């Protein structure tokens, strides 16, 4: 509840601030909309996590880790939201620019995001399966970013992923996601109405949290998830995920659900 309330309160102030500061981007319809507004549910989620810590629901180590993940990946995403160049998209695009001697914000986000994923993987699972766990977090982080091209798509993907994790994962560990789920639910109507855009500041932390949820699982689920994430990235380098979603009736229905 506190996560949702904190999100709404933050969102109202941040949206006005973004408009006054001209922190807007053009969406798929050509509309100029405040971007980077995922910061709102990061703030709301932190409020919920701290309240849970105060009530004895969470351990301080877990709360510190999640807050670090939210703001670490959120900060890297916000840099790309504010100063990123849309002319260079995809992992190959950023790598090609780097090989030409120019460093894009997307490349910096990928590099430091990879380092952050490594630190988080070590913190969560130690050295066990370190490479696989790091890749899962890093690829999940970018996968949500790849989906953030239509209103509500990234938020709904996070909620669906969280639901799946709750059904097969450890309840004690995954209940840490509840303040974030509450924050995203409060934020989502604004995104669906095209009032604000989540941006990388919101998509990246959500993906990282799903990655953490995945590596908390055992064996075959982690391997399957890694292969799925690799497949998504390879597909997106050559084809359009939006076209894939549009051509599939079930995915199209979910994608349009709640949109104006």
N, C-alpha and C positions, 0 to 999 in steps of 0.2 A: 504493500500500500504506500509506504513512504517513498519507495523507488518511483512509483507512478506519479505521486504528488510532486516530488522533487523534479521530475522530468517536465511536467506541465509548467511549473513555475519557471524553470530554467529556459524552456523553449520560448515562452512569451517574451522574455527579456532578450534572449539571443537573436531571435528573428528580427526584432526591431533594430538591434545593434548591427546586425549584418546588412540590413537595408540602408541604414545611415552610413555605414562604412563601405558601401558598394561591394560587399562580399557576396556577389551573386554570380550564377552561371546559367547558361542556356540549357534547358532540358530538351528531351527528344521532340517536343512540340514547338521548340523555338521560344518558349516562355522564359523570362529572366526570373530566377528563383533563388532565394538565399541558400547558400550551400554550407556544408560543414556542420549542419545542425544536429548531427549525431552526438555532438558534445553534450547536448541536453540530457540524453538518457545515460551518458557516462556519469554526469554529476548526480542525477537522480539515483542511479544504481549504487554509487558510492554512499549516498545517504542511507539507502536501505541496508547495505552491508555493514555500515558502522552501527546502525540501530540494532541489527541482528547480533553484532559483537557485544554491544552493551547489554542485551537481553540474555546473553549466554548461549545463543543458538550456534554461533560460529567460533572457531579458534582464531586467535590473532594472526597466526602464520598464514592461514588460508585467506583471510581478509586482506592482509598486506600484499600477498601474491596477486590476488584478483585486481586490486586497485592499481598495482604496478602494471599489470597486463592492460587494463582498460586505458590508462593514461599513457603508457608507453607506446602501444600500437595506435592509440588515438592521436597522439602528438605527431607521429610520423605521417599518419593519414591527413591530418590538418595541414601540414606543410604542403603536401601535394594538392590539397583542395585550394589553397590560397595562391600558390605559385607554380603549380604544375602546368605542363604544356600538353594539351590534348593531341598535338600533332604526332606525338610518339607514344603509342599505346602497345600493350603486350610486352611480355618478357623479351622477345626478340627485338622489338623496337627500342627498348631502353638499352639493351646490350649493344645494339648496333651504334647508337649514339655514343655510348661510352667508349667503344673501340675507335671512334672518330676523334676522341679526345675531349668530348663534351659530356659532362655529368648532369643528367636530368634528375629532377626531384623523384621521379619514379624509380630510378636506379638506386638513389640514396635510400628510399623507402624499402626497396627489396633487400639491399645489403644490410642495413641496420635492423630491418625486420627479421632477417635470417639470424643475425646474432642474438636478437632478443628471443626468438623462438628457441635457440639453443639453450640459453640461460633458463627459460621457462621449462623446457623439457628436462633439464638437469634437476630443477627444483621439484618437479612433480614425480618423476620416475627414476631419478638418478642416472647411472650409466647404462642401465638395462635398456637395450634397444634404442640407444641415444640417437643414432642417425635416422632411423625410421620415425621416432617421435618428433624430432626436429622438423623433418620433412612434412609430417602431418600437420603440425601447427602452422608452418610457413605456407603450405599450399592451401590449407583451410582459410587462412587469413586472406590470401589473394582470391580464392574462389568466391567469397562473399562480395569482394570488390568487383569481380567480373559480372556478378549478377545485379549490381546496383546501377542498372540502366533504365529502369522503368519504375514508376511510383509503387512503393510498397513491396517490390520484389525481394529485396534483400532482407527486410524485416520479417516477411512471411517465411522466407527460407530459414532464417534463424529460429523462428518459433517452431517450424516443422522439425528442424534438426534437434532442437531442445526436447521436443515431445518424444522423438525416437530415442534419444539418449536416456530420458526418464524411464522409458519402457524396458530398456535392456541394461541400464547401468546401475551403479550403486547409489541408492537414494541419499545417503549421508553426504557424499561428495557432490552430487549434482544439485542438491538443494541450494548450494551457493549460487546457482544460476537464477534462482527465483527473483531476487531484486532486479536483475537485468531483464528478465522476461517481463516483469511488471513495468519497467521503464519503457521497453520497446512497445508493449501494448498501448501505453499512454501516448507514445510518440506517433504510432502508426497512422491514426486518422489524419494527421496533418500531412504526412507524406503521401497518403493515398489521394488526398484532395489537391496535391501539387502546390501546397502552400510553402513547403520547405523541401530541401533535399538533404538526405543523410550524409552524403559524401563519404570519402575514404575515412574521415574522422570517426564515423560510426560503423561503417562496413568492416574495416580492418579489425577492430577489437571484437566485434561479434564473431567474425570468422576464427579469431584466435581462441575465443572461449569455446567454440565448438571443437576446435582442435584439441584443447585441453580435455574436454569431455571425452573425445575419442580415445586419447592415449591413456585415459583412466580405465579403459576397458581392456579385456585380455585377448591375446592370441589372434585368432582368425578375423575377428571384427576389425582390428587395427590394420591387418594386411589388406583386407577387402577395401577399407576406407582409403588407404593410401593409393591403391590401384585405381579406385574411382576418381580420386582427386587428380592423379596424374592424367587419367583419361580426359577429364574436363579441361585441363590446361592444354593438352595437345590438341583437342578439338577446337578450342577457342582461338588458338594461334592461326587456324586456317579457315574456320567457319564461324558463323554467327550464332551465339547462344540464343539471342532473341528470336532468330528465325526458327531455330529448333523448337523453342517453346511455343511459338505461334503455330507451328505445323502440327503440334500434338494436342488433341482436344482436351485431355485431362490437364496437362500443364498450362494450356491457354486459359482454361476455366479458373484454375488456381491463381494464375497471374492477373486476371482481370477482377478477381473477387475483391469487392470493396472499393474499387476504383470508380471515379466519376464517369 
